[in-house]
Amino acid sequence: MFVKCCFGEGNSSGSGRGYPTVIQELCRPFSLSDLKKATNNFDEKRIIAREGFGEVYKGYFRHNDASHYELAVKRFNIVTKYREREEQFKNEIELLCQLGHPNIISLIGFCNHKDEKIGVFEYMSNGSLDQHLHALSWKERLEICIGAARGLHYLHAGLKRTIIHHNIKPSNILLDHNMHPKITNFDLSVKGAHFMTKPKPIQVLPRGTVGYAAPEHVMEGTVTDKCDVYSFGIVLLDVVWRRTIFDIVREGEARDFLEKPVEENIDPNMIGKIAPECWQVFADMMVRCLEYEADERPTMGEVEVELERALSLQEQQDIANTNVIEELCRPFSWAEIKKATNNFDEKRIIGDGEFSKAYKGYLKRNDGTDYAVAVKRFKVERPDGWGEFMTEVELHCQLHHPHIISLIGFCIHKKEKIIVFEYMPNGSLHGHLQGGELSWKKRLEICIGAARGLHYLQAGAKRTIIHRHIKPSYILLDHNMHPKLVGFGLSIQGARFMSKPKPIQLDIIRGTLVYAAPESYQKGIVTDKSDVYSFGIVLLEVVWGRGIYDIVREGEARDFLEKPVEEKIDPNMIGKIAPECWQVFADMTVRCLEYEADERPTMGEVEVELERALSLQEQQDIANTNGPYTLISTTIIPWDL
C-alpha cells in the first residue's frame, strides 16, 4: 500500500532532542541545523555529486557513543524558476519511505524547512557505476548489472503498484563498500498500474537524460515499465563499451559507435576476457531490451534471469579455460574415478541416498595440484536409478546459474553410473540448521539464493523445469556459504516458458512425502507451483531450525503444525528477527503453502519478497539499539491435517 508522507513546515526535532538512537524510525525528520552541522554548513569540499536537482554532500553524524558515521545529504535547489523540484523532492521521499530492497538505496530521513528540501540517504562509499567502468573486470560488471536488474525487477513486480524509475543510467547506480549496486534518484519516478494488471502508457513531461530515454517517451511523451527496460539496455551497452552513451554523444562519436557492430567497440580491457557462450546470452538480452516496440522488450524478471545465466556461463568457461575441465560435460574413465576416490574409500563418503552415494574426490590440475570434486555413484543394486542418472546428466548439461550445482562430467562403465559435480565444502542447509549456528540474516540470504535458483528453473529456460525434490538437504553451500540447488534425478520438464502451464500426471509419486504439495500426493500431478509449496516447507524449517521430517518421525507433527509459527521459532533466533522483516517473511511462507496451487506465488515473487524482508531486517538492525526484537504477530498455517 502506498502512503503519503507528512511534510510539515518549520524545524524538526534535533538529533539530540527526542532521538535517543541513531535512527529512531525508518524515515526520520532532521532539523536544518542538524544537516548544516553534518555537512559543515554545506561546505563545497563535501560535495560528492552534482545533478540537475542540486547537490549531494557527504555528511558526518554521531552515534550515541560519540563515534561518527557517514550519510549522503541530497539538497534540492529550490528556486522560483524550478518550483517543480519541490514536487520531485516530495515524490522521492514518498516513494522511498515504502521501498525496501538490497539493491535500492535506503532513505534515512528528510528535512523540510521553508525553501530547504533535503533527503538523507545511506552513504555509498564507492560512488557510481560510471566512475568505475574503466577498472571493473567483466565478471564484476555482470554482477553489478544483475544487482541493478534485481532492483528494477522489485520496482516493477514487487509492490502492489508498479514503480517506473524513469531515469536509469550508470550514474544512478551506486556502489557500496562491497561494490554491491543500489539504484538511486527517484525524483522523476512514476507510479504505474497495479501489479498483475495490463500496464497502460502514462503521459508525462519529457525528462531524464538524453540517450537513455525510450523512443516512445521521446516521441510521444509516454512511459511504462518497458521504458526502464530500454534504459537498462543502454546501461548494458555502456558496460560493454566502458563509456557512457552520454559521453559518446557529447564527443560527437555517436554515429561511429552506433552504426558498427557492438563487438567492434568493446572496451579494449575486455577483449579476450568474455566467454563466447556468455556473450551470446548477454548480447541477445541487450538487443531485446533495446527493441523499438515496447511490447517486444522483456520484463526485468527475464533480464535478471538471463544475466544470471550469462554470469554462470562465464564462470564455467573461466574454469574450462584453465584446462582443469576439458569440456563442459567431460567423460571420465573408470580408472580416473577410482583414483579420484581412492577406490571409493568409505572414509570419503559425504552423502548416502536411496539411489546413490556421494564421495569426495580429488582430480589434478595441469600444474599437478589437486582440486576437490563430488563424485555421485549410483547404486548398482538399484537398476531403476538409470533414469535418474540420465535425467541429471541431460538436464545439467543445459543448466547454467550461480545457484545451480555445476556438472563437471560423468562416467558410464558396465553397470556403473557416476556423475562428477563441483564440490561444496560447507555441506547442506539441513546440516547447518541442525547445528543452529546460522544467523537470521544468513538464513535469509541462503533462502534468497535458493529462490533465485528455482526462479531460473521455472523462467530462465525455454521450458519450465520442475525440480520435484526441494528440501534443505538438497540446498548445498559453497566456501562462501552461497547456496546451490542439487538433486535433479526426479526433475521433469514442463510447459514452454510463457505458455500456460498444464498439470503433469505422474504414474509414481517419488521424493520425500513431507515436502510434497497436496496435489502431488493426492492426485499424482505436478506443476511449477509444486516446487513453490516445497520451498514453503523449507522456509518453515529455516524458522524452526529443525527438519519437518525429523518432527514427523519424532511424533511432534501435530504439536508443531497446529500452533502459531511464532511459538516454535528456533530458540537461537528469538529476539533476532525484526517484526517488519518477519511480517514479509511469514506472509510469503503462508502464501507458498496455500492448498490450491493457483493461489501460490511464482518463484519470482518469492525471490523479490525475500529480498525485501532482508532489506527490512538490515534497516531495522541499523535503527535498533534497544535490545532484542519482540514478535507480537500470530501466524497460523492452514494445514490439511
C-alpha positions as CSV (number, residue, x, y, z in Angstrom):
1,M,0.0,0.0,0.0
2,F,1.3,3.5,-0.9
3,V,1.2,6.1,1.9
4,K,1.6,9.8,1.9
5,C,4.5,11.3,4.0
6,C,3.7,14.3,6.1
7,F,5.7,17.4,5.1
8,G,5.3,19.9,7.8
9,E,7.0,23.3,7.8
10,G,9.5,24.6,10.3
11,N,12.3,22.9,12.2
12,S,12.1,19.2,13.0
13,S,13.4,17.8,16.3
14,G,17.2,17.8,16.5
15,S,19.3,14.7,16.8
16,G,20.0,15.4,20.4
17,R,16.4,16.2,21.3
18,G,13.9,13.3,21.2
19,Y,16.2,10.9,19.2
20,P,18.0,8.6,21.7
21,T,19.0,6.2,18.9
22,V,20.9,6.8,15.6
23,I,17.8,6.4,13.6
24,Q,14.5,6.2,15.6
25,E,12.3,5.3,12.7
26,L,12.7,4.4,9.1
27,C,12.1,8.0,7.8
28,R,13.5,10.3,10.4
29,P,12.8,14.1,10.3
30,F,16.1,16.0,10.5
31,S,16.4,19.7,11.5
32,L,18.2,22.1,9.2
33,S,20.7,22.8,12.0
34,D,21.5,19.0,12.2
35,L,22.3,18.9,8.5
36,K,24.3,22.1,8.5
37,K,26.4,20.7,11.2
38,A,26.8,17.4,9.5
39,T,27.9,19.0,6.2
40,N,30.0,21.8,7.7
41,N,27.3,24.3,6.6
42,F,27.1,22.7,3.1
43,D,30.8,23.0,2.5
44,E,31.7,22.9,-1.2
45,K,34.5,20.4,-0.3
46,R,31.9,17.9,0.9
47,I,30.0,17.7,-2.4
48,I,30.1,14.2,-3.8
49,A,27.7,14.7,-6.8
50,R,26.1,17.4,-8.8
51,E,22.9,16.8,-10.7
52,G,20.1,18.8,-12.2
53,F,18.1,18.8,-8.9
54,G,21.1,20.2,-6.9
55,E,24.0,18.8,-4.9
56,V,24.8,15.7,-2.8
57,Y,27.1,16.2,0.2
58,K,28.9,13.8,2.4
59,G,27.7,14.3,6.0
60,Y,29.1,13.1,9.3
61,F,26.7,12.2,12.1
62,R,27.3,10.9,15.7
63,H,26.4,7.6,17.3
64,N,25.4,7.6,20.9
65,D,29.0,6.6,21.8
66,A,30.2,9.8,20.0
67,S,31.7,7.9,17.1
68,H,31.0,9.2,13.6
69,Y,29.1,7.6,10.8
70,E,28.6,8.8,7.2
71,L,25.4,9.6,5.3
72,A,24.6,11.2,1.9
73,V,22.8,14.5,2.1
74,K,20.8,15.4,-1.0
75,R,20.0,19.1,-1.2
76,F,17.4,20.2,-3.7
77,N,17.9,23.5,-5.4
78,I,14.5,25.2,-4.8
79,V,14.2,28.5,-6.7
80,T,11.2,30.2,-8.2
81,K,12.2,29.1,-11.7
82,Y,12.3,25.5,-10.7
83,R,9.4,25.1,-8.3
84,E,8.7,21.6,-9.7
85,R,11.8,20.4,-7.8
86,E,9.8,20.7,-4.7
87,E,7.4,18.1,-6.2
88,Q,10.3,16.0,-7.2
89,F,11.6,16.1,-3.6
90,K,8.2,15.0,-2.2
91,N,7.9,12.3,-4.9
92,E,11.3,10.8,-3.9
93,I,10.6,10.8,-0.2
94,E,7.1,9.4,-0.5
95,L,8.3,6.6,-2.7
96,L,11.5,5.7,-0.8
97,C,9.7,5.6,2.6
98,Q,7.9,2.5,1.2
99,L,10.7,0.7,-0.6
100,G,12.9,-2.0,1.0
101,H,15.3,-4.0,-1.2
102,P,19.0,-4.7,-1.0
103,N,19.5,-3.1,-4.5
104,I,17.6,0.1,-3.8
105,I,19.2,3.0,-1.9
106,S,17.9,3.3,1.7
107,L,16.3,6.5,2.8
108,I,17.3,7.5,6.3
109,G,15.3,10.8,6.7
110,F,14.5,14.2,5.3
111,C,14.4,17.9,6.2
112,N,11.6,20.3,5.0
113,H,12.4,23.8,6.2
114,K,11.0,26.7,4.2
115,D,12.8,26.5,0.9
116,E,15.2,23.9,2.1
117,K,14.2,20.4,0.8
118,I,16.8,17.8,1.7
119,G,16.9,14.0,1.7
120,V,19.3,11.9,3.8
121,F,20.4,8.5,2.5
122,E,22.8,5.8,3.3
123,Y,26.3,6.7,2.1
124,M,27.7,4.6,-0.8
125,S,31.4,4.7,-0.4
126,N,32.3,3.6,-4.0
127,G,30.4,6.2,-5.9
128,S,28.5,5.4,-9.1
129,L,28.9,2.8,-11.8
130,D,30.0,5.3,-14.4
131,Q,33.1,6.2,-12.3
132,H,34.3,2.6,-12.3
133,L,33.6,1.3,-15.8
134,H,37.3,1.6,-16.8
135,A,38.5,-0.5,-13.9
136,L,36.0,-3.3,-13.5
137,S,36.5,-6.9,-14.6
138,W,33.9,-8.5,-16.9
139,K,32.6,-10.6,-14.0
140,E,32.3,-7.6,-11.7
141,R,30.4,-5.7,-14.5
142,L,28.0,-8.7,-14.8
143,E,27.4,-8.9,-11.1
144,I,26.6,-5.2,-10.9
145,C,24.2,-5.5,-13.8
146,I,22.5,-8.4,-12.1
147,G,22.1,-6.5,-8.9
148,A,20.7,-3.4,-10.7
149,A,18.3,-5.7,-12.6
150,R,17.1,-7.2,-9.3
151,G,16.3,-3.7,-8.0
152,L,14.4,-2.8,-11.1
153,H,12.5,-6.2,-11.0
154,Y,11.4,-5.3,-7.5
155,L,10.2,-1.9,-8.6
156,H,8.2,-3.4,-11.5
157,A,6.8,-6.5,-9.8
158,G,7.5,-6.5,-6.0
159,L,4.8,-4.0,-4.9
160,K,1.1,-3.6,-5.3
161,R,1.7,-0.9,-7.9
162,T,4.5,-0.8,-10.5
163,I,7.1,1.9,-10.0
164,I,8.7,3.3,-13.1
165,H,12.1,4.7,-12.2
166,H,12.2,7.0,-15.3
167,N,15.9,7.8,-15.1
168,I,18.0,4.7,-15.3
169,K,21.7,5.3,-16.1
170,P,25.1,4.4,-14.7
171,S,25.4,7.5,-12.5
172,N,22.1,6.4,-10.8
173,I,23.6,3.0,-9.9
174,L,25.6,3.5,-6.8
175,L,28.1,1.0,-5.3
176,D,28.6,0.2,-1.6
177,H,31.8,-0.8,0.2
178,N,31.4,-4.3,-1.2
179,M,30.7,-3.0,-4.8
180,H,27.1,-4.1,-4.5
181,P,24.8,-1.9,-6.6
182,K,21.9,0.2,-5.4
183,I,19.5,2.2,-7.6
184,T,19.2,5.9,-6.6
185,N,17.5,9.2,-7.6
186,F,13.7,8.6,-7.6
187,D,12.7,12.2,-8.0
188,L,11.4,11.6,-11.5
189,S,9.8,8.2,-10.8
190,V,6.2,7.5,-11.7
191,K,3.7,5.1,-10.1
192,G,2.1,2.9,-12.7
193,A,-0.7,0.3,-12.9
194,H,-1.4,-2.2,-10.1
195,F,0.8,-5.2,-10.4
196,M,-0.7,-8.0,-12.5
197,T,-3.0,-5.6,-14.4
198,K,-2.1,-4.7,-18.0
199,P,0.1,-1.6,-17.9
200,K,-1.1,1.5,-19.7
201,P,1.1,4.2,-21.1
202,I,1.3,7.2,-18.8
203,Q,1.6,10.7,-20.2
204,V,4.4,12.7,-18.6
205,L,6.6,15.7,-19.4
206,P,9.8,14.7,-21.3
207,R,12.5,14.4,-18.6
208,G,15.5,12.3,-17.9
209,T,18.9,12.0,-19.6
210,V,19.5,12.2,-23.4
211,G,20.5,8.9,-24.8
212,Y,18.8,6.8,-22.1
213,A,15.1,7.6,-22.9
214,A,13.0,5.0,-24.7
215,P,11.7,6.0,-28.2
216,E,8.0,6.2,-27.1
217,H,9.0,8.6,-24.3
218,V,11.0,10.9,-26.6
219,M,8.4,10.9,-29.4
220,E,5.1,10.6,-27.6
221,G,5.8,11.6,-24.0
222,T,4.6,8.3,-22.6
223,V,6.2,5.9,-20.1
224,T,5.6,2.3,-19.0
225,D,7.9,-0.1,-17.1
226,K,9.3,-1.1,-20.5
227,C,10.9,2.4,-20.7
228,D,13.1,1.4,-17.8
229,V,13.9,-1.8,-19.7
230,Y,15.1,0.2,-22.7
231,S,17.2,2.5,-20.4
232,F,18.7,-0.6,-18.8
233,G,19.6,-1.9,-22.3
234,I,21.6,1.3,-22.8
235,V,23.3,0.7,-19.4
236,L,24.3,-2.8,-20.7
237,L,25.9,-1.1,-23.8
238,D,27.8,1.3,-21.5
239,V,29.1,-1.6,-19.5
240,V,30.4,-3.2,-22.7
241,W,31.9,0.0,-24.2
242,R,33.3,1.3,-20.9
243,R,32.0,4.7,-21.8
244,T,28.5,6.2,-21.3
245,I,26.4,6.9,-24.3
246,F,26.0,10.5,-23.0
247,D,29.8,11.0,-23.3
248,I,29.8,9.4,-26.7
249,V,27.1,11.7,-28.0
250,R,28.7,14.7,-26.4
251,E,32.0,14.0,-28.0
252,G,30.5,13.6,-31.5
253,E,31.2,9.8,-31.8
254,A,27.6,8.6,-31.8
255,R,27.4,7.6,-35.4
256,D,30.7,5.8,-35.3
257,F,29.6,3.8,-32.3
258,L,26.0,3.1,-33.2
259,E,26.5,2.0,-36.8
260,K,29.2,-0.5,-36.1
261,P,28.7,-4.0,-34.6
262,V,28.9,-3.8,-30.8
263,E,31.8,-6.2,-30.8
264,E,34.0,-3.6,-32.7
265,N,33.6,-1.1,-29.9
266,I,34.1,-3.3,-26.9
267,D,36.2,-1.9,-24.1
268,P,39.8,-2.8,-25.0
269,N,40.4,-4.1,-21.5
270,M,37.6,-6.7,-22.1
271,I,39.0,-8.1,-25.4
272,G,39.7,-11.8,-24.8
273,K,38.1,-11.8,-21.4
274,I,34.4,-12.5,-22.4
275,A,33.5,-16.1,-23.0
276,P,31.6,-16.6,-26.3
277,E,28.8,-18.5,-24.6
278,C,28.3,-15.7,-22.0
279,W,28.5,-13.0,-24.7
280,Q,25.7,-14.7,-26.7
281,V,23.3,-14.6,-23.8
282,F,24.3,-11.1,-22.8
283,A,24.2,-9.6,-26.3
284,D,20.8,-11.3,-27.1
285,M,19.3,-9.8,-23.9
286,M,20.8,-6.4,-24.6
287,V,19.3,-6.4,-28.1
288,R,15.9,-7.4,-26.7
289,C,16.0,-4.6,-24.2
290,L,16.6,-2.1,-27.0
291,E,13.7,-3.2,-29.2
292,Y,11.9,-0.2,-30.7
293,E,8.4,-1.6,-29.8
294,A,7.9,-1.6,-26.1
295,D,5.9,-4.8,-26.1
296,E,8.8,-6.6,-27.7
297,R,11.1,-5.9,-24.8
298,P,11.5,-8.5,-22.0
299,T,10.4,-7.9,-18.4
300,M,13.1,-7.1,-15.8
301,G,12.5,-10.5,-14.3
302,E,13.5,-12.1,-17.6
303,V,16.5,-9.8,-17.8
304,E,17.6,-10.8,-14.3
305,V,17.4,-14.5,-15.0
306,E,19.3,-14.2,-18.3
307,L,22.1,-12.1,-16.9
308,E,22.5,-14.7,-14.1
309,R,22.8,-17.3,-16.8
310,A,25.4,-15.3,-18.6
311,L,27.4,-15.0,-15.4
312,S,27.2,-18.7,-14.7
313,L,28.4,-19.5,-18.3
314,Q,31.3,-17.1,-17.9
315,E,32.4,-18.7,-14.6
316,Q,32.2,-22.2,-16.1
317,Q,34.2,-21.2,-19.2
318,D,36.8,-19.5,-17.0
319,I,37.3,-22.8,-15.2
320,A,37.4,-24.7,-18.5
321,N,40.0,-22.3,-19.9
322,T,42.4,-23.3,-17.2
323,N,42.3,-26.9,-18.6
324,V,41.0,-28.2,-15.3
325,I,38.0,-29.4,-17.2
326,E,38.5,-30.2,-20.9
327,E,34.9,-29.5,-21.8
328,L,31.6,-28.6,-20.1
329,C,30.5,-32.1,-19.7
330,R,33.6,-34.3,-19.6
331,P,33.5,-38.1,-19.9
332,F,35.7,-39.7,-17.2
333,S,37.2,-43.1,-17.4
334,W,36.5,-45.7,-14.7
335,A,40.2,-45.6,-13.7
336,E,40.1,-41.8,-13.2
337,I,37.1,-42.1,-11.0
338,K,38.6,-44.9,-8.8
339,K,41.8,-43.0,-8.4
340,A,39.9,-39.8,-7.5
341,T,38.0,-41.5,-4.7
342,N,40.8,-43.8,-3.5
343,N,38.8,-46.7,-4.9
344,F,35.6,-45.5,-3.3
345,D,37.1,-45.3,0.1
346,E,34.3,-45.4,2.8
347,K,36.1,-42.5,4.6
348,R,35.4,-40.3,1.5
349,I,31.6,-40.7,1.7
350,I,29.9,-37.3,2.1
351,G,26.3,-38.4,1.3
352,D,24.2,-41.5,1.1
353,G,20.7,-41.6,-0.6
354,E,18.2,-44.0,-1.9
355,F,19.8,-44.4,-5.3
356,S,23.3,-43.2,-4.8
357,K,26.3,-42.4,-2.6
358,A,28.4,-39.3,-2.9
359,Y,32.2,-39.3,-2.3
360,K,34.7,-36.5,-2.0
361,G,37.2,-37.0,-4.9
362,Y,40.4,-35.3,-5.9
363,L,41.4,-34.5,-9.5
364,K,44.7,-33.0,-10.7
365,R,45.2,-29.7,-12.4
366,N,47.8,-29.4,-15.2
367,D,50.3,-27.9,-12.6
368,G,50.0,-31.1,-10.5
369,T,47.9,-29.6,-7.7
370,D,44.7,-31.3,-6.5
371,Y,41.2,-29.8,-6.5
372,A,38.2,-31.4,-4.9
373,V,35.0,-32.7,-6.6
374,A,31.9,-34.5,-5.6
375,V,31.5,-38.0,-7.1
376,K,28.0,-39.3,-7.1
377,R,27.9,-43.1,-7.6
378,F,24.6,-44.7,-8.4
379,K,23.9,-48.0,-6.6
380,V,24.2,-51.0,-8.9
381,E,21.6,-52.9,-7.0
382,R,19.0,-50.2,-8.0
383,P,18.6,-50.6,-11.8
384,D,15.8,-48.1,-11.7
385,G,18.4,-45.5,-10.9
386,W,19.4,-45.4,-14.6
387,G,16.5,-43.0,-15.3
388,E,17.6,-40.7,-12.5
389,F,21.2,-40.7,-13.8
390,M,20.1,-39.9,-17.4
391,T,17.8,-37.1,-16.1
392,E,20.5,-35.5,-14.1
393,V,23.1,-35.6,-16.9
394,E,20.8,-34.4,-19.6
395,L,19.3,-31.5,-17.5
396,H,22.6,-30.4,-16.0
397,C,24.3,-30.1,-19.4
398,Q,21.7,-27.4,-20.2
399,L,21.6,-25.5,-16.8
400,H,23.9,-22.6,-16.0
401,H,23.2,-20.5,-13.0
402,P,25.1,-19.3,-9.9
403,H,22.6,-21.1,-7.7
404,I,22.5,-24.4,-9.5
405,I,25.2,-27.0,-8.9
406,S,27.7,-27.3,-11.8
407,L,28.2,-30.6,-13.6
408,I,31.8,-31.4,-14.4
409,G,31.4,-34.8,-16.1
410,F,30.2,-38.3,-15.9
411,C,31.3,-42.0,-16.3
412,I,29.4,-45.0,-17.6
413,H,31.3,-48.3,-17.1
414,K,29.3,-51.5,-17.5
415,K,26.7,-51.2,-14.7
416,E,28.4,-48.3,-13.1
417,K,26.9,-44.9,-13.5
418,I,28.7,-41.9,-12.0
419,I,28.3,-38.1,-12.1
420,V,31.0,-35.6,-11.1
421,F,30.0,-32.2,-9.7
422,E,31.7,-29.2,-8.2
423,Y,32.5,-29.8,-4.5
424,M,30.5,-27.8,-1.9
425,P,32.7,-27.7,1.2
426,N,30.0,-26.4,3.6
427,G,27.6,-29.3,3.1
428,S,23.9,-28.8,3.1
429,L,21.5,-26.2,4.6
430,H,19.9,-29.1,6.6
431,G,23.2,-29.8,8.4
432,H,23.7,-26.1,9.4
433,L,20.1,-25.8,10.6
434,Q,20.6,-28.7,12.9
435,G,23.8,-27.1,14.2
436,G,22.0,-23.8,15.0
437,E,24.9,-21.6,14.0
438,L,23.4,-19.7,11.2
439,S,22.3,-16.1,11.9
440,W,18.9,-14.9,10.8
441,K,20.4,-12.7,8.1
442,K,22.4,-15.6,6.8
443,R,19.3,-17.8,6.7
444,L,17.5,-15.2,4.7
445,E,20.5,-14.8,2.2
446,I,20.5,-18.6,1.7
447,C,16.7,-18.7,1.1
448,I,17.1,-15.8,-1.4
449,G,19.8,-17.7,-3.3
450,A,17.8,-20.9,-3.4
451,A,14.7,-18.9,-4.6
452,R,16.8,-17.4,-7.4
453,G,17.9,-20.9,-8.5
454,L,14.2,-22.0,-8.6
455,H,13.2,-18.9,-10.4
456,Y,15.8,-19.7,-13.1
457,L,14.4,-23.2,-13.4
458,Q,10.9,-22.0,-13.8
459,A,11.5,-19.0,-16.0
460,G,15.1,-19.0,-17.3
461,A,15.0,-21.7,-19.9
462,K,12.8,-22.4,-23.0
463,R,10.9,-25.0,-21.0
464,T,10.0,-24.8,-17.3
465,I,11.9,-27.3,-15.2
466,I,10.1,-28.7,-12.1
467,H,12.7,-29.9,-9.5
468,R,10.2,-32.1,-7.6
469,H,12.5,-32.7,-4.6
470,I,13.2,-29.3,-2.9
471,K,14.4,-29.7,0.7
472,P,17.2,-28.4,2.8
473,S,19.4,-31.4,2.2
474,Y,19.4,-30.5,-1.5
475,I,20.5,-26.9,-0.9
476,L,24.3,-27.1,-0.7
477,L,26.6,-24.3,0.4
478,D,29.9,-23.4,-1.2
479,H,33.0,-21.9,0.6
480,N,31.3,-18.5,0.8
481,M,28.0,-20.1,2.1
482,H,26.3,-19.3,-1.2
483,P,23.5,-21.9,-1.8
484,K,23.2,-24.1,-4.9
485,L,20.4,-26.5,-5.8
486,V,21.3,-30.1,-6.3
487,G,19.4,-33.4,-6.6
488,F,17.8,-33.3,-10.1
489,G,17.2,-37.0,-10.5
490,L,13.4,-36.7,-10.2
491,S,13.1,-33.4,-12.2
492,I,10.9,-33.1,-15.2
493,Q,10.4,-30.6,-18.0
494,G,7.1,-28.8,-18.1
495,A,5.5,-26.4,-20.5
496,R,7.4,-24.0,-22.6
497,F,8.1,-20.7,-20.8
498,M,5.5,-18.0,-21.4
499,S,2.9,-20.7,-22.3
500,K,0.1,-21.6,-19.8
501,P,1.5,-24.4,-17.6
502,K,-0.5,-27.6,-17.5
503,P,-0.5,-30.1,-14.7
504,I,1.6,-33.2,-15.4
505,Q,0.2,-36.6,-14.4
506,L,2.7,-39.0,-12.9
507,D,2.3,-42.7,-12.5
508,I,4.6,-42.9,-9.5
509,I,4.9,-40.3,-6.7
510,R,8.5,-40.2,-5.6
511,G,10.6,-37.9,-3.4
512,T,10.2,-37.0,0.3
513,L,6.5,-37.1,1.2
514,V,6.5,-34.3,3.8
515,Y,7.7,-31.8,1.2
516,A,5.3,-32.8,-1.5
517,A,2.4,-30.5,-2.4
518,P,-1.2,-31.7,-1.8
519,E,-1.9,-32.1,-5.5
520,S,1.1,-34.3,-5.8
521,Y,0.4,-36.9,-3.1
522,Q,-3.4,-36.8,-3.5
523,K,-3.8,-36.7,-7.3
524,G,-0.4,-37.6,-8.7
525,I,0.1,-34.3,-10.5
526,V,2.8,-31.7,-10.5
527,T,3.4,-28.1,-11.8
528,D,6.0,-25.5,-11.0
529,K,3.7,-24.5,-8.1
530,S,4.5,-27.9,-6.5
531,D,8.1,-26.7,-6.1
532,V,6.8,-23.4,-4.6
533,Y,4.9,-25.5,-1.9
534,S,8.1,-27.5,-1.1
535,F,10.0,-24.2,-0.8
536,G,7.4,-23.0,1.7
537,I,8.2,-26.0,3.9
538,V,11.9,-25.1,3.6
539,L,11.1,-21.5,4.8
540,L,9.3,-23.1,7.8
541,E,12.4,-25.2,8.6
542,V,14.6,-22.2,8.4
543,V,12.5,-20.6,11.1
544,W,12.1,-23.7,13.2
545,G,15.8,-24.8,13.0
546,R,14.5,-28.4,12.6
547,G,13.5,-30.5,9.6
548,I,9.8,-31.4,9.2
549,Y,10.9,-34.9,8.5
550,D,12.5,-35.1,11.9
551,I,9.5,-33.5,13.6
552,V,7.1,-36.1,11.9
553,R,9.4,-39.0,12.8
554,E,9.6,-38.0,16.4
555,G,5.8,-37.7,16.7
556,E,5.7,-34.0,17.2
557,A,4.0,-33.1,14.0
558,R,0.5,-32.1,15.4
559,D,2.1,-30.1,18.2
560,F,4.2,-28.1,15.7
561,L,1.7,-27.8,12.9
562,E,-1.4,-26.7,14.9
563,K,0.4,-23.9,16.9
564,P,1.4,-20.5,15.7
565,V,4.7,-20.5,13.9
566,E,6.0,-17.8,16.4
567,E,5.7,-20.3,19.2
568,K,8.1,-22.8,17.6
569,I,10.8,-20.4,16.4
570,D,14.4,-21.7,16.8
571,P,15.5,-20.6,20.3
572,N,18.7,-19.2,18.7
573,M,16.5,-16.8,16.6
574,I,14.4,-15.4,19.5
575,G,14.9,-11.6,19.7
576,K,16.9,-11.6,16.4
577,I,14.1,-11.2,13.9
578,A,12.8,-7.6,13.2
579,P,9.0,-7.5,13.2
580,E,8.9,-5.7,9.8
581,C,11.0,-8.4,8.3
582,W,9.0,-11.2,9.9
583,Q,5.7,-9.9,8.6
584,V,7.0,-10.1,5.0
585,F,8.7,-13.5,5.5
586,A,5.7,-15.0,7.3
587,D,3.2,-13.7,4.7
588,M,5.3,-15.3,1.9
589,T,5.6,-18.6,3.8
590,V,1.8,-18.8,4.2
591,R,1.3,-17.9,0.5
592,C,3.7,-20.6,-0.6
593,L,1.8,-23.2,1.5
594,E,-1.7,-22.4,0.1
595,Y,-3.7,-25.6,-0.5
596,E,-4.7,-24.5,-4.0
597,A,-1.7,-24.4,-6.4
598,D,-3.1,-21.4,-8.3
599,E,-3.1,-19.4,-5.1
600,R,0.6,-19.8,-4.6
601,P,3.0,-17.1,-5.8
602,T,5.6,-17.6,-8.6
603,M,9.2,-18.1,-7.5
604,G,10.0,-14.6,-9.0
605,E,7.5,-13.1,-6.5
606,V,9.0,-15.2,-3.7
607,E,12.5,-14.0,-4.6
608,V,11.5,-10.3,-4.6
609,E,9.7,-10.6,-1.3
610,L,12.5,-12.4,0.5
611,E,14.9,-9.7,-0.8
612,R,12.5,-7.1,0.7
613,A,12.5,-9.0,4.0
614,L,16.3,-9.0,4.1
615,S,16.4,-5.2,3.4
616,L,13.9,-4.5,6.2
617,Q,16.0,-6.6,8.6
618,E,19.1,-4.7,7.7
619,Q,17.4,-1.4,8.1
620,Q,16.0,-2.3,11.5
621,D,19.3,-3.6,12.6
622,I,20.8,-0.2,12.0
623,A,17.9,1.6,13.7
624,N,17.6,-0.7,16.7
625,T,19.7,0.0,19.8
626,N,17.0,-1.1,22.2
627,G,17.9,-4.8,22.5
628,P,16.1,-7.9,21.3
629,Y,13.1,-7.7,19.0
630,T,9.7,-8.8,20.0
631,L,7.2,-10.6,17.6
632,I,3.6,-10.0,18.6
633,S,2.0,-11.4,15.4
634,T,0.4,-14.8,15.2
635,T,0.9,-16.9,12.0
636,I,-1.2,-20.0,11.5
637,I,-0.5,-22.3,8.6
638,P,-3.9,-23.7,7.2
639,W,-2.7,-27.3,7.1
640,D,-4.8,-30.0,5.6
641,L,-4.3,-32.4,8.5
